[in-house]
Amino acid sequence: MKAVKVEYTVKPEYVEQNKANIRRVMEALKDNPIDGMQYSTYTDAEHPNSFIHINMCRDEATMAKLQDLQEFNAFRMALKASQPLSPPKQTTLSLVGAGFEL
């Protein structure tokens, strides 16, 4: 299993637009699911303009399929253009245990 966490902070005035862009990605994933992938996004409860994306995939090839999604690429370009307060930082996670199977 491959798991990645991406964290970043947007300007307060960009929060709602970022959420809308994320919703478009999630709708696209619902319409065209990627088998072996669980993808979710959260805001930090104490810092609502900080976002955390968690992507868990069966393998590297499955994770790479996200790059083929037009809505995901549009989200990434819009985020970059918004000049976030802290740019996306990716962390690779090591699984200890899970109550599900991909």
N, C-alpha and C positions, 0 to 999 in steps of 0.2 A: 504494500500500500504506500502511496505517496500522499503526503499532507503538507499544505502550505498555508501560512497565515500572512496576510498583507495588511499593514496598518498605515494610515495617513490621516492628516487633519486638513480640512478645507476651511476656507474663509467662511464666517458666519452667514454671509449673504448667498453662499453657494450651496448650503446644506439641502434645501428643498429641491434644487435642480439635480444635485447628486443623487438624492433619493429617487427622483423620477427616472434618472438614467439607469440606476440599479434595478428598479422595477421592470424596465424594458428588457434588461438582460434576463431577469428571472422569468418573465413571461415567455421570452424566446426559448428558455430552457424547459419550461413546462410544455410548450408546443412541440419542441424537438429535443426530448431528453437525450442526454449523453449517458449511455449505459456504463455503469461502473463509476459514476461521479455523484458526489454530494457537495453542493456549493451553497453557501449561505453568507449573509452579510449582516453585520450588527453595528450599532452605534455604542460608544462608550457611555454608560449611564451618567457618569459625572462630567463628561465632556461631549455634548451632543453633536459637535462638529468633527469628532474623531470617529473614523470608520474602521471596522475590522472585517476582513473577508477571510473565510475559511473554505478551502477547497480540498476535499479528500477524494482521491481517485484510486482506482484499482492499480494503475501503473502509469509510467511516464507518457506512454502513447495516448492514454485516455486523457490525461491532463492537457496534452498538446491540442486536443480537439477544441478546447475552449477558444483558442486563437482563431478558429475557423468561423466563429459566430460573429456575424456583422454587428449585432447590437453590443457585444462585448468590446469590439474594437472601437466603436463609436463612443462608448462609455469611457474607455481609456484615453482617447484623444481629447474628449471634452474635459476630463479631469486634469490632464496635463495643461490644457489651454487655460484652465481656471487658476493656475498658479497656486497650488495648495500651500498652506502654511508649513506643513511638513510633507515632503514627497512620499510616495509609496515605498515602504520598506518591507521586503519579503523575507520571511523566516521559514526554513524548512523544519517541519515538526517530525519527531520520532514517536510512533505509536507505542503506547504502553498496553492499552486494552481498549476494546470497543464492544458495545452491545448490539452491533449490526454487522452485516457483511456486504461488501461492495461487489 
